[in-house]
Amino acid sequence: MSKQSGRPRYLLIADDLRERIGRGEYAPGDQIPTKANLMEQWNVALNTVDRAVDALRKEGLIETFQGVGTFVRSQSEPEPEEDELADLRERVARLETQMMDVYANMGLDYPTPTHGKPIEEAG
């Protein structure tokens, strides 16, 4: 935790990078400083920098390419929530199919969802 603000250091790093992105200091497609640079600049451990970068990645502000670096995302790309929701729907549909197979192998009827639609048709 930072003694200055009471906020964890990783949030302070994320806040700083978010503000720089917002001001246009790092434009879409620009690479943000490397983890090593951020560690040195903020005098923190790799885990702290990882948490800051992960927070911004979850917000959809940046994306990391293994072995290349971390870059500011273009605003025209789909929001991560949309991608995550589509992925979750696909995973639920696969799980439901697997459960139907399990019930069939046990000689049981698969229970009908309470809303009356199979999960893959919901939405």
Secondary structure, DSSP 4 states (H G I P E B T S, - for coil): --TTTSS-HHHHHHHHHHHHHHHTSS-TTPBPPPHHHHHHHHT--HHHHHHHHHHHHHTTSEEEETTTEEEEPPTTSPPHHHHHHHHHHHHHHHHHHHHHHHHHHTT-PPPPPTTSS-GGG--
